[in-house]
Amino acid sequence: MSNVSFNIDYLSPTGLIGFWVLFIGLIFTGVMFYFVFFRLDENEDSYKDKKRKKLEQENQKQRISRLYPKGKYF
Protein backbone atom coordinates (compact mmCIF):
# COMPACT_ATOMS: atom_id res chain seq x y z
CA MET A 1 0.00 0.00 0.00
CA SER A 2 1.38 3.38 -0.89
CA ASN A 3 1.65 6.38 1.38
CA VAL A 4 -0.30 8.53 -1.06
CA SER A 5 -3.90 8.80 0.09
CA PHE A 6 -6.83 10.15 -1.84
CA ASN A 7 -7.60 13.72 -0.87
CA ILE A 8 -11.30 13.91 -0.02
CA ASP A 9 -11.34 17.65 -0.75
CA TYR A 10 -11.55 16.82 -4.45
CA LEU A 11 -15.13 15.65 -3.87
CA SER A 12 -16.29 18.88 -2.22
CA PRO A 13 -18.42 21.26 -4.33
CA THR A 14 -15.42 23.59 -4.69
CA GLY A 15 -13.13 20.73 -5.74
CA LEU A 16 -12.57 19.62 -9.30
CA ILE A 17 -14.44 16.32 -9.19
CA GLY A 18 -17.23 17.66 -6.97
CA PHE A 19 -17.88 20.55 -9.34
CA TRP A 20 -18.27 18.23 -12.32
CA VAL A 21 -20.51 15.86 -10.39
CA LEU A 22 -22.78 18.77 -9.45
CA PHE A 23 -22.72 20.17 -12.98
CA ILE A 24 -23.64 16.85 -14.61
CA GLY A 25 -26.30 16.29 -11.94
CA LEU A 26 -27.92 19.65 -12.70
CA ILE A 27 -27.97 18.93 -16.43
CA PHE A 28 -29.45 15.46 -15.83
CA THR A 29 -32.10 16.91 -13.49
CA GLY A 30 -33.06 19.55 -16.05
CA VAL A 31 -33.43 16.97 -18.81
CA MET A 32 -35.55 14.70 -16.62
CA PHE A 33 -37.71 17.66 -15.56
CA TYR A 34 -38.30 18.48 -19.24
CA PHE A 35 -39.26 14.93 -20.20
CA VAL A 36 -41.51 14.38 -17.17
CA PHE A 37 -43.40 17.67 -17.01
CA PHE A 38 -43.29 19.32 -20.43
CA ARG A 39 -43.54 16.31 -22.72
CA LEU A 40 -46.71 15.06 -20.99
CA ASP A 41 -48.80 17.71 -22.75
CA GLU A 42 -47.94 16.40 -26.20
CA ASN A 43 -50.52 14.04 -27.61
CA GLU A 44 -48.61 11.85 -30.00
CA ASP A 45 -50.37 8.59 -30.76
CA SER A 46 -48.51 5.49 -31.81
CA TYR A 47 -49.14 3.75 -35.13
CA LYS A 48 -51.26 1.06 -33.46
CA ASP A 49 -53.30 3.68 -31.60
CA LYS A 50 -54.00 5.61 -34.82
CA LYS A 51 -55.01 2.36 -36.53
CA ARG A 52 -57.29 1.41 -33.63
CA LYS A 53 -59.01 4.83 -33.66
CA LYS A 54 -59.55 4.64 -37.42
CA LEU A 55 -61.05 1.14 -37.09
CA GLU A 56 -63.37 2.32 -34.30
CA GLN A 57 -64.51 5.24 -36.43
CA GLU A 58 -65.29 2.93 -39.37
CA ASN A 59 -67.22 0.57 -37.08
CA GLN A 60 -69.19 3.50 -35.73
CA LYS A 61 -70.11 4.60 -39.26
CA GLN A 62 -71.28 1.06 -40.06
CA ARG A 63 -73.46 0.91 -36.94
CA ILE A 64 -74.99 4.29 -37.73
CA SER A 65 -75.69 3.21 -41.33
CA ARG A 66 -77.50 0.10 -40.03
CA LEU A 67 -79.69 2.24 -37.78
CA TYR A 68 -80.57 4.67 -40.57
CA PRO A 69 -80.52 2.72 -43.85
CA LYS A 70 -80.85 4.51 -47.17
CA GLY A 71 -83.41 2.48 -49.02
CA LYS A 72 -85.49 3.05 -52.13
CA TYR A 73 -88.34 4.42 -49.98
CA PHE A 74 -86.39 7.34 -48.59
PyMOL Python script that loads the backbone (N, CA, C, O; Angstrom):
from pymol import cmd

cmd.read_pdbstr("""\
ATOM      1  N   MET A   1       0.840  -1.164   0.000  1.00  0.00           N
ATOM      2  CA  MET A   1       0.000   0.000   0.000  1.00  0.00           C
ATOM      3  C   MET A   1       0.883   1.225   0.000  1.00  0.00           C
ATOM      4  O   MET A   1       1.878   1.280   0.723  1.00  0.00           O
ATOM      5  N   SER A   2       0.532   2.193  -0.796  1.00  0.00           N
ATOM      6  CA  SER A   2       1.377   3.377  -0.894  1.00  0.00           C
ATOM      7  C   SER A   2       0.994   4.400   0.162  1.00  0.00           C
ATOM      8  O   SER A   2      -0.084   4.332   0.752  1.00  0.00           O
ATOM      9  N   ASN A   3       1.878   5.329   0.386  1.00  0.00           N
ATOM     10  CA  ASN A   3       1.650   6.382   1.383  1.00  0.00           C
ATOM     11  C   ASN A   3       0.788   7.511   0.828  1.00  0.00           C
ATOM     12  O   ASN A   3       0.375   8.396   1.576  1.00  0.00           O
ATOM     13  N   VAL A   4       0.518   7.490  -0.456  1.00  0.00           N
ATOM     14  CA  VAL A   4      -0.300   8.535  -1.062  1.00  0.00           C
ATOM     15  C   VAL A   4      -1.763   8.178  -0.824  1.00  0.00           C
ATOM     16  O   VAL A   4      -2.230   7.123  -1.256  1.00  0.00           O
ATOM     17  N   SER A   5      -2.471   9.046  -0.148  1.00  0.00           N
ATOM     18  CA  SER A   5      -3.899   8.801   0.093  1.00  0.00           C
ATOM     19  C   SER A   5      -4.726   9.737  -0.783  1.00  0.00           C
ATOM     20  O   SER A   5      -4.252  10.784  -1.225  1.00  0.00           O
ATOM     21  N   PHE A   6      -5.933   9.346  -1.014  1.00  0.00           N
ATOM     22  CA  PHE A   6      -6.833  10.149  -1.841  1.00  0.00           C
ATOM     23  C   PHE A   6      -7.311  11.336  -1.015  1.00  0.00           C
ATOM     24  O   PHE A   6      -7.800  11.170   0.102  1.00  0.00           O
ATOM     25  N   ASN A   7      -7.170  12.509  -1.562  1.00  0.00           N
ATOM     26  CA  ASN A   7      -7.598  13.722  -0.870  1.00  0.00           C
ATOM     27  C   ASN A   7      -9.101  13.886  -1.056  1.00  0.00           C
ATOM     28  O   ASN A   7      -9.581  14.042  -2.179  1.00  0.00           O
ATOM     29  N   ILE A   8      -9.833  13.851   0.040  1.00  0.00           N
ATOM     30  CA  ILE A   8     -11.295  13.913  -0.019  1.00  0.00           C
ATOM     31  C   ILE A   8     -11.798  15.303  -0.393  1.00  0.00           C
ATOM     32  O   ILE A   8     -12.978  15.472  -0.698  1.00  0.00           O
ATOM     33  N   ASP A   9     -10.925  16.290  -0.373  1.00  0.00           N
ATOM     34  CA  ASP A   9     -11.341  17.648  -0.749  1.00  0.00           C
ATOM     35  C   ASP A   9     -11.676  17.756  -2.232  1.00  0.00           C
ATOM     36  O   ASP A   9     -12.357  18.696  -2.643  1.00  0.00           O
ATOM     37  N   TYR A  10     -11.209  16.812  -3.035  1.00  0.00           N
ATOM     38  CA  TYR A  10     -11.553  16.823  -4.454  1.00  0.00           C
ATOM     39  C   TYR A  10     -13.049  16.606  -4.673  1.00  0.00           C
ATOM     40  O   TYR A  10     -13.598  17.031  -5.689  1.00  0.00           O
ATOM     41  N   LEU A  11     -13.704  15.947  -3.723  1.00  0.00           N
ATOM     42  CA  LEU A  11     -15.135  15.649  -3.870  1.00  0.00           C
ATOM     43  C   LEU A  11     -16.033  16.755  -3.338  1.00  0.00           C
ATOM     44  O   LEU A  11     -17.251  16.676  -3.495  1.00  0.00           O
ATOM     45  N   SER A  12     -15.476  17.766  -2.724  1.00  0.00           N
ATOM     46  CA  SER A  12     -16.289  18.877  -2.220  1.00  0.00           C
ATOM     47  C   SER A  12     -16.798  19.699  -3.402  1.00  0.00           C
ATOM     48  O   SER A  12     -16.218  19.630  -4.486  1.00  0.00           O
ATOM     49  N   PRO A  13     -17.867  20.475  -3.219  1.00  0.00           N
ATOM     50  CA  PRO A  13     -18.416  21.263  -4.330  1.00  0.00           C
ATOM     51  C   PRO A  13     -17.423  22.269  -4.914  1.00  0.00           C
ATOM     52  O   PRO A  13     -17.576  22.677  -6.066  1.00  0.00           O
ATOM     53  N   THR A  14     -16.421  22.673  -4.155  1.00  0.00           N
ATOM     54  CA  THR A  14     -15.422  23.592  -4.688  1.00  0.00           C
ATOM     55  C   THR A  14     -14.255  22.850  -5.316  1.00  0.00           C
ATOM     56  O   THR A  14     -13.406  23.472  -5.955  1.00  0.00           O
ATOM     57  N   GLY A  15     -14.193  21.534  -5.148  1.00  0.00           N
ATOM     58  CA  GLY A  15     -13.127  20.730  -5.743  1.00  0.00           C
ATOM     59  C   GLY A  15     -13.418  20.407  -7.191  1.00  0.00           C
ATOM     60  O   GLY A  15     -14.529  20.628  -7.673  1.00  0.00           O
ATOM     61  N   LEU A  16     -12.437  19.893  -7.873  1.00  0.00           N
ATOM     62  CA  LEU A  16     -12.565  19.623  -9.304  1.00  0.00           C
ATOM     63  C   LEU A  16     -13.598  18.533  -9.596  1.00  0.00           C
ATOM     64  O   LEU A  16     -14.471  18.727 -10.442  1.00  0.00           O
ATOM     65  N   ILE A  17     -13.514  17.425  -8.932  1.00  0.00           N
ATOM     66  CA  ILE A  17     -14.439  16.315  -9.186  1.00  0.00           C
ATOM     67  C   ILE A  17     -15.841  16.662  -8.674  1.00  0.00           C
ATOM     68  O   ILE A  17     -16.832  16.350  -9.334  1.00  0.00           O
ATOM     69  N   GLY A  18     -15.929  17.287  -7.534  1.00  0.00           N
ATOM     70  CA  GLY A  18     -17.229  17.658  -6.974  1.00  0.00           C
ATOM     71  C   GLY A  18     -17.973  18.642  -7.850  1.00  0.00           C
ATOM     72  O   GLY A  18     -19.192  18.550  -7.993  1.00  0.00           O
ATOM     73  N   PHE A  19     -17.244  19.592  -8.445  1.00  0.00           N
ATOM     74  CA  PHE A  19     -17.877  20.554  -9.338  1.00  0.00           C
ATOM     75  C   PHE A  19     -18.495  19.842 -10.533  1.00  0.00           C
ATOM     76  O   PHE A  19     -19.637  20.124 -10.894  1.00  0.00           O
ATOM     77  N   TRP A  20     -17.761  18.926 -11.151  1.00  0.00           N
ATOM     78  CA  TRP A  20     -18.270  18.233 -12.323  1.00  0.00           C
ATOM     79  C   TRP A  20     -19.428  17.308 -11.978  1.00  0.00           C
ATOM     80  O   TRP A  20     -20.353  17.155 -12.776  1.00  0.00           O
ATOM     81  N   VAL A  21     -19.391  16.699 -10.820  1.00  0.00           N
ATOM     82  CA  VAL A  21     -20.513  15.855 -10.393  1.00  0.00           C
ATOM     83  C   VAL A  21     -21.768  16.704 -10.227  1.00  0.00           C
ATOM     84  O   VAL A  21     -22.849  16.305 -10.660  1.00  0.00           O
ATOM     85  N   LEU A  22     -21.630  17.877  -9.601  1.00  0.00           N
ATOM     86  CA  LEU A  22     -22.784  18.769  -9.454  1.00  0.00           C
ATOM     87  C   LEU A  22     -23.275  19.292 -10.800  1.00  0.00           C
ATOM     88  O   LEU A  22     -24.480  19.370 -11.035  1.00  0.00           O
ATOM     89  N   PHE A  23     -22.363  19.643 -11.666  1.00  0.00           N
ATOM     90  CA  PHE A  23     -22.722  20.168 -12.980  1.00  0.00           C
ATOM     91  C   PHE A  23     -23.488  19.131 -13.810  1.00  0.00           C
ATOM     92  O   PHE A  23     -24.533  19.436 -14.384  1.00  0.00           O
ATOM     93  N   ILE A  24     -22.967  17.923 -13.867  1.00  0.00           N
ATOM     94  CA  ILE A  24     -23.637  16.851 -14.614  1.00  0.00           C
ATOM     95  C   ILE A  24     -24.978  16.501 -13.965  1.00  0.00           C
ATOM     96  O   ILE A  24     -25.940  16.192 -14.668  1.00  0.00           O
ATOM     97  N   GLY A  25     -25.048  16.547 -12.649  1.00  0.00           N
ATOM     98  CA  GLY A  25     -26.304  16.289 -11.944  1.00  0.00           C
ATOM     99  C   GLY A  25     -27.367  17.329 -12.256  1.00  0.00           C
ATOM    100  O   GLY A  25     -28.541  16.991 -12.407  1.00  0.00           O
ATOM    101  N   LEU A  26     -26.968  18.589 -12.354  1.00  0.00           N
ATOM    102  CA  LEU A  26     -27.924  19.648 -12.697  1.00  0.00           C
ATOM    103  C   LEU A  26     -28.433  19.490 -14.130  1.00  0.00           C
ATOM    104  O   LEU A  26     -29.619  19.685 -14.395  1.00  0.00           O
ATOM    105  N   ILE A  27     -27.549  19.144 -15.041  1.00  0.00           N
ATOM    106  CA  ILE A  27     -27.974  18.931 -16.430  1.00  0.00           C
ATOM    107  C   ILE A  27     -28.932  17.740 -16.504  1.00  0.00           C
ATOM    108  O   ILE A  27     -29.969  17.820 -17.163  1.00  0.00           O
ATOM    109  N   PHE A  28     -28.594  16.651 -15.840  1.00  0.00           N
ATOM    110  CA  PHE A  28     -29.450  15.464 -15.834  1.00  0.00           C
ATOM    111  C   PHE A  28     -30.817  15.782 -15.225  1.00  0.00           C
ATOM    112  O   PHE A  28     -31.844  15.348 -15.747  1.00  0.00           O
ATOM    113  N   THR A  29     -30.835  16.533 -14.131  1.00  0.00           N
ATOM    114  CA  THR A  29     -32.095  16.905 -13.486  1.00  0.00           C
ATOM    115  C   THR A  29     -32.944  17.774 -14.413  1.00  0.00           C
ATOM    116  O   THR A  29     -34.161  17.599 -14.484  1.00  0.00           O
ATOM    117  N   GLY A  30     -32.320  18.698 -15.113  1.00  0.00           N
ATOM    118  CA  GLY A  30     -33.056  19.547 -16.053  1.00  0.00           C
ATOM    119  C   GLY A  30     -33.666  18.752 -17.184  1.00  0.00           C
ATOM    120  O   GLY A  30     -34.807  18.998 -17.576  1.00  0.00           O
ATOM    121  N   VAL A  31     -32.917  17.799 -17.714  1.00  0.00           N
ATOM    122  CA  VAL A  31     -33.429  16.970 -18.813  1.00  0.00           C
ATOM    123  C   VAL A  31     -34.587  16.108 -18.329  1.00  0.00           C
ATOM    124  O   VAL A  31     -35.596  15.984 -19.024  1.00  0.00           O
ATOM    125  N   MET A  32     -34.461  15.520 -17.166  1.00  0.00           N
ATOM    126  CA  MET A  32     -35.551  14.696 -16.623  1.00  0.00           C
ATOM    127  C   MET A  32     -36.789  15.550 -16.331  1.00  0.00           C
ATOM    128  O   MET A  32     -37.914  15.108 -16.564  1.00  0.00           O
ATOM    129  N   PHE A  33     -36.589  16.759 -15.827  1.00  0.00           N
ATOM    130  CA  PHE A  33     -37.706  17.664 -15.562  1.00  0.00           C
ATOM    131  C   PHE A  33     -38.439  17.969 -16.863  1.00  0.00           C
ATOM    132  O   PHE A  33     -39.669  17.992 -16.890  1.00  0.00           O
ATOM    133  N   TYR A  34     -37.696  18.202 -17.937  1.00  0.00           N
ATOM    134  CA  TYR A  34     -38.303  18.480 -19.239  1.00  0.00           C
ATOM    135  C   TYR A  34     -39.128  17.292 -19.725  1.00  0.00           C
ATOM    136  O   TYR A  34     -40.274  17.464 -20.140  1.00  0.00           O
ATOM    137  N   PHE A  35     -38.560  16.095 -19.678  1.00  0.00           N
ATOM    138  CA  PHE A  35     -39.265  14.927 -20.196  1.00  0.00           C
ATOM    139  C   PHE A  35     -40.460  14.546 -19.338  1.00  0.00           C
ATOM    140  O   PHE A  35     -41.448  14.032 -19.862  1.00  0.00           O
ATOM    141  N   VAL A  36     -40.399  14.783 -18.041  1.00  0.00           N
ATOM    142  CA  VAL A  36     -41.507  14.384 -17.170  1.00  0.00           C
ATOM    143  C   VAL A  36     -42.634  15.401 -17.215  1.00  0.00           C
ATOM    144  O   VAL A  36     -43.796  15.007 -17.311  1.00  0.00           O
ATOM    145  N   PHE A  37     -42.341  16.685 -17.151  1.00  0.00           N
ATOM    146  CA  PHE A  37     -43.402  17.671 -17.006  1.00  0.00           C
ATOM    147  C   PHE A  37     -43.826  18.339 -18.307  1.00  0.00           C
ATOM    148  O   PHE A  37     -45.011  18.625 -18.474  1.00  0.00           O
ATOM    149  N   PHE A  38     -42.917  18.598 -19.227  1.00  0.00           N
ATOM    150  CA  PHE A  38     -43.290  19.322 -20.430  1.00  0.00           C
ATOM    151  C   PHE A  38     -43.701  18.411 -21.575  1.00  0.00           C
ATOM    152  O   PHE A  38     -44.505  18.818 -22.414  1.00  0.00           O
ATOM    153  N   ARG A  39     -43.192  17.222 -21.635  1.00  0.00           N
ATOM    154  CA  ARG A  39     -43.541  16.314 -22.717  1.00  0.00           C
ATOM    155  C   ARG A  39     -44.867  15.603 -22.464  1.00  0.00           C
ATOM    156  O   ARG A  39     -45.380  14.944 -23.368  1.00  0.00           O
ATOM    157  N   LEU A  40     -45.435  15.714 -21.275  1.00  0.00           N
ATOM    158  CA  LEU A  40     -46.710  15.062 -20.987  1.00  0.00           C
ATOM    159  C   LEU A  40     -47.863  15.713 -21.734  1.00  0.00           C
ATOM    160  O   LEU A  40     -48.874  15.063 -22.000  1.00  0.00           O
ATOM    161  N   ASP A  41     -47.720  17.004 -22.078  1.00  0.00           N
ATOM    162  CA  ASP A  41     -48.800  17.708 -22.754  1.00  0.00           C
ATOM    163  C   ASP A  41     -48.914  17.344 -24.223  1.00  0.00           C
ATOM    164  O   ASP A  41     -49.949  17.598 -24.838  1.00  0.00           O
ATOM    165  N   GLU A  42     -47.889  16.763 -24.790  1.00  0.00           N
ATOM    166  CA  GLU A  42     -47.936  16.405 -26.195  1.00  0.00           C
ATOM    167  C   GLU A  42     -48.763  15.140 -26.379  1.00  0.00           C
ATOM    168  O   GLU A  42     -48.593  14.162 -25.650  1.00  0.00           O
ATOM    169  N   ASN A  43     -49.646  15.170 -27.346  1.00  0.00           N
ATOM    170  CA  ASN A  43     -50.524  14.039 -27.613  1.00  0.00           C
ATOM    171  C   ASN A  43     -50.086  13.361 -28.899  1.00  0.00           C
ATOM    172  O   ASN A  43     -50.691  13.571 -29.951  1.00  0.00           O
ATOM    173  N   GLU A  44     -49.069  12.572 -28.825  1.00  0.00           N
ATOM    174  CA  GLU A  44     -48.608  11.851 -29.995  1.00  0.00           C
ATOM    175  C   GLU A  44     -49.031  10.388 -29.861  1.00  0.00           C
ATOM    176  O   GLU A  44     -48.598   9.676 -28.954  1.00  0.00           O
ATOM    177  N   ASP A  45     -49.889   9.962 -30.790  1.00  0.00           N
ATOM    178  CA  ASP A  45     -50.369   8.587 -30.758  1.00  0.00           C
ATOM    179  C   ASP A  45     -49.414   7.688 -31.529  1.00  0.00           C
ATOM    180  O   ASP A  45     -48.769   8.117 -32.486  1.00  0.00           O
ATOM    181  N   SER A  46     -49.337   6.463 -31.107  1.00  0.00           N
ATOM    182  CA  SER A  46     -48.514   5.487 -31.813  1.00  0.00           C
ATOM    183  C   SER A  46     -49.254   5.019 -33.071  1.00  0.00           C
ATOM    184  O   SER A  46     -50.426   5.337 -33.276  1.00  0.00           O
ATOM    185  N   TYR A  47     -48.546   4.260 -33.900  1.00  0.00           N
ATOM    186  CA  TYR A  47     -49.139   3.753 -35.132  1.00  0.00           C
ATOM    187  C   TYR A  47     -50.328   2.844 -34.830  1.00  0.00           C
ATOM    188  O   TYR A  47     -51.361   2.918 -35.495  1.00  0.00           O
ATOM    189  N   LYS A  48     -50.172   1.984 -33.823  1.00  0.00           N
ATOM    190  CA  LYS A  48     -51.263   1.061 -33.464  1.00  0.00           C
ATOM    191  C   LYS A  48     -52.456   1.828 -32.913  1.00  0.00           C
ATOM    192  O   LYS A  48     -53.601   1.455 -33.169  1.00  0.00           O
ATOM    193  N   ASP A  49     -52.204   2.893 -32.160  1.00  0.00           N
ATOM    194  CA  ASP A  49     -53.296   3.684 -31.598  1.00  0.00           C
ATOM    195  C   ASP A  49     -54.060   4.407 -32.707  1.00  0.00           C
ATOM    196  O   ASP A  49     -55.289   4.474 -32.675  1.00  0.00           O
ATOM    197  N   LYS A  50     -53.332   4.949 -33.691  1.00  0.00           N
ATOM    198  CA  LYS A  50     -54.004   5.606 -34.824  1.00  0.00           C
ATOM    199  C   LYS A  50     -54.842   4.598 -35.603  1.00  0.00           C
ATOM    200  O   LYS A  50     -55.962   4.898 -36.014  1.00  0.00           O
ATOM    201  N   LYS A  51     -54.295   3.405 -35.804  1.00  0.00           N
ATOM    202  CA  LYS A  51     -55.006   2.360 -36.533  1.00  0.00           C
ATOM    203  C   LYS A  51     -56.262   1.927 -35.777  1.00  0.00           C
ATOM    204  O   LYS A  51     -57.309   1.707 -36.385  1.00  0.00           O
ATOM    205  N   ARG A  52     -56.157   1.806 -34.455  1.00  0.00           N
ATOM    206  CA  ARG A  52     -57.293   1.415 -33.629  1.00  0.00           C
ATOM    207  C   ARG A  52     -58.392   2.473 -33.686  1.00  0.00           C
ATOM    208  O   ARG A  52     -59.571   2.134 -33.794  1.00  0.00           O
ATOM    209  N   LYS A  53     -58.018   3.756 -33.614  1.00  0.00           N
ATOM    210  CA  LYS A  53     -59.009   4.832 -33.660  1.00  0.00           C
ATOM    211  C   LYS A  53     -59.710   4.880 -35.015  1.00  0.00           C
ATOM    212  O   LYS A  53     -60.914   5.129 -35.087  1.00  0.00           O
ATOM    213  N   LYS A  54     -58.953   4.642 -36.093  1.00  0.00           N
ATOM    214  CA  LYS A  54     -59.551   4.636 -37.421  1.00  0.00           C
ATOM    215  C   LYS A  54     -60.534   3.479 -37.561  1.00  0.00           C
ATOM    216  O   LYS A  54     -61.611   3.645 -38.134  1.00  0.00           O
ATOM    217  N   LEU A  55     -60.168   2.309 -37.042  1.00  0.00           N
ATOM    218  CA  LEU A  55     -61.053   1.144 -37.089  1.00  0.00           C
ATOM    219  C   LEU A  55     -62.321   1.387 -36.268  1.00  0.00           C
ATOM    220  O   LEU A  55     -63.413   1.016 -36.698  1.00  0.00           O
ATOM    221  N   GLU A  56     -62.189   2.000 -35.108  1.00  0.00           N
ATOM    222  CA  GLU A  56     -63.368   2.320 -34.298  1.00  0.00           C
ATOM    223  C   GLU A  56     -64.286   3.290 -35.014  1.00  0.00           C
ATOM    224  O   GLU A  56     -65.507   3.160 -34.940  1.00  0.00           O
ATOM    225  N   GLN A  57     -63.706   4.268 -35.712  1.00  0.00           N
ATOM    226  CA  GLN A  57     -64.511   5.242 -36.433  1.00  0.00           C
ATOM    227  C   GLN A  57     -65.265   4.571 -37.586  1.00  0.00           C
ATOM    228  O   GLN A  57     -66.429   4.889 -37.829  1.00  0.00           O
ATOM    229  N   GLU A  58     -64.615   3.653 -38.292  1.00  0.00           N
ATOM    230  CA  GLU A  58     -65.287   2.933 -39.374  1.00  0.00           C
ATOM    231  C   GLU A  58     -66.407   2.047 -38.829  1.00  0.00           C
ATOM    232  O   GLU A  58     -67.476   1.961 -39.433  1.00  0.00           O
ATOM    233  N   ASN A  59     -66.169   1.393 -37.699  1.00  0.00           N
ATOM    234  CA  ASN A  59     -67.222   0.569 -37.078  1.00  0.00           C
ATOM    235  C   ASN A  59     -68.397   1.424 -36.642  1.00  0.00           C
ATOM    236  O   ASN A  59     -69.548   1.006 -36.760  1.00  0.00           O
ATOM    237  N   GLN A  60     -68.118   2.608 -36.144  1.00  0.00           N
ATOM    238  CA  GLN A  60     -69.194   3.500 -35.727  1.00  0.00           C
ATOM    239  C   GLN A  60     -70.025   3.930 -36.934  1.00  0.00           C
ATOM    240  O   GLN A  60     -71.251   3.995 -36.846  1.00  0.00           O
ATOM    241  N   LYS A  61     -69.374   4.221 -38.051  1.00  0.00           N
ATOM    242  CA  LYS A  61     -70.105   4.602 -39.259  1.00  0.00           C
ATOM    243  C   LYS A  61     -70.986   3.455 -39.750  1.00  0.00           C
ATOM    244  O   LYS A  61     -72.104   3.683 -40.210  1.00  0.00           O
ATOM    245  N   GLN A  62     -70.483   2.221 -39.653  1.00  0.00           N
ATOM    246  CA  GLN A  62     -71.278   1.060 -40.064  1.00  0.00           C
ATOM    247  C   GLN A  62     -72.490   0.876 -39.155  1.00  0.00           C
ATOM    248  O   GLN A  62     -73.579   0.576 -39.645  1.00  0.00           O
ATOM    249  N   ARG A  63     -72.328   1.045 -37.866  1.00  0.00           N
ATOM    250  CA  ARG A  63     -73.458   0.908 -36.941  1.00  0.00           C
ATOM    251  C   ARG A  63     -74.505   1.989 -37.176  1.00  0.00           C
ATOM    252  O   ARG A  63     -75.705   1.724 -37.105  1.00  0.00           O
ATOM    253  N   ILE A  64     -74.053   3.200 -37.456  1.00  0.00           N
ATOM    254  CA  ILE A  64     -74.992   4.286 -37.732  1.00  0.00           C
ATOM    255  C   ILE A  64     -75.736   4.013 -39.034  1.00  0.00           C
ATOM    256  O   ILE A  64     -76.938   4.266 -39.124  1.00  0.00           O
ATOM    257  N   SER A  65     -75.029   3.496 -40.048  1.00  0.00           N
ATOM    258  CA  SER A  65     -75.688   3.212 -41.325  1.00  0.00           C
ATOM    259  C   SER A  65     -76.704   2.078 -41.191  1.00  0.00           C
ATOM    260  O   SER A  65     -77.685   2.048 -41.935  1.00  0.00           O
ATOM    261  N   ARG A  66     -76.495   1.149 -40.263  1.00  0.00           N
ATOM    262  CA  ARG A  66     -77.495   0.102 -40.029  1.00  0.00           C
ATOM    263  C   ARG A  66     -78.718   0.655 -39.320  1.00  0.00           C
ATOM    264  O   ARG A  66     -79.830   0.180 -39.553  1.00  0.00           O
ATOM    265  N   LEU A  67     -78.541   1.636 -38.472  1.00  0.00           N
ATOM    266  CA  LEU A  67     -79.690   2.242 -37.782  1.00  0.00           C
ATOM    267  C   LEU A  67     -80.529   3.099 -38.721  1.00  0.00           C
ATOM    268  O   LEU A  67     -81.754   3.137 -38.606  1.00  0.00           O
ATOM    269  N   TYR A  68     -79.877   3.777 -39.639  1.00  0.00           N
ATOM    270  CA  TYR A  68     -80.566   4.666 -40.566  1.00  0.00           C
ATOM    271  C   TYR A  68     -80.231   4.255 -42.001  1.00  0.00           C
ATOM    272  O   TYR A  68     -79.407   4.901 -42.649  1.00  0.00           O
ATOM    273  N   PRO A  69     -80.850   3.205 -42.497  1.00  0.00           N
ATOM    274  CA  PRO A  69     -80.521   2.724 -43.852  1.00  0.00           C
ATOM    275  C   PRO A  69     -81.087   3.668 -44.912  1.00  0.00           C
ATOM    276  O   PRO A  69     -82.119   4.310 -44.719  1.00  0.00           O
ATOM    277  N   LYS A  70     -80.382   3.728 -46.026  1.00  0.00           N
ATOM    278  CA  LYS A  70     -80.847   4.514 -47.169  1.00  0.00           C
ATOM    279  C   LYS A  70     -81.451   3.534 -48.173  1.00  0.00           C
ATOM    280  O   LYS A  70     -80.744   2.903 -48.959  1.00  0.00           O
ATOM    281  N   GLY A  71     -82.735   3.429 -48.124  1.00  0.00           N
ATOM    282  CA  GLY A  71     -83.412   2.484 -49.015  1.00  0.00           C
ATOM    283  C   GLY A  71     -84.072   3.232 -50.174  1.00  0.00           C
ATOM    284  O   GLY A  71     -83.921   4.443 -50.338  1.00  0.00           O
ATOM    285  N   LYS A  72     -84.814   2.449 -50.971  1.00  0.00           N
ATOM    286  CA  LYS A  72     -85.488   3.054 -52.126  1.00  0.00           C
ATOM    287  C   LYS A  72     -86.728   3.845 -51.696  1.00  0.00           C
ATOM    288  O   LYS A  72     -87.296   4.582 -52.502  1.00  0.00           O
ATOM    289  N   TYR A  73     -87.149   3.701 -50.445  1.00  0.00           N
ATOM    290  CA  TYR A  73     -88.338   4.424 -49.982  1.00  0.00           C
ATOM    291  C   TYR A  73     -87.988   5.782 -49.411  1.00  0.00           C
ATOM    292  O   TYR A  73     -88.888   6.577 -49.141  1.00  0.00           O
ATOM    293  N   PHE A  74     -86.745   6.068 -49.221  1.00  0.00           N
ATOM    294  CA  PHE A  74     -86.388   7.339 -48.590  1.00  0.00           C
ATOM    295  C   PHE A  74     -85.868   8.303 -49.595  1.00  0.00           C
ATOM    296  O   PHE A  74     -85.517   9.430 -49.246  1.00  0.00           O
TER     297      PHE A  74
END
""", "prot")
cmd.dss("prot")
cmd.show_as("cartoon", "prot")
cmd.util.cbc("prot")
cmd.orient("prot")
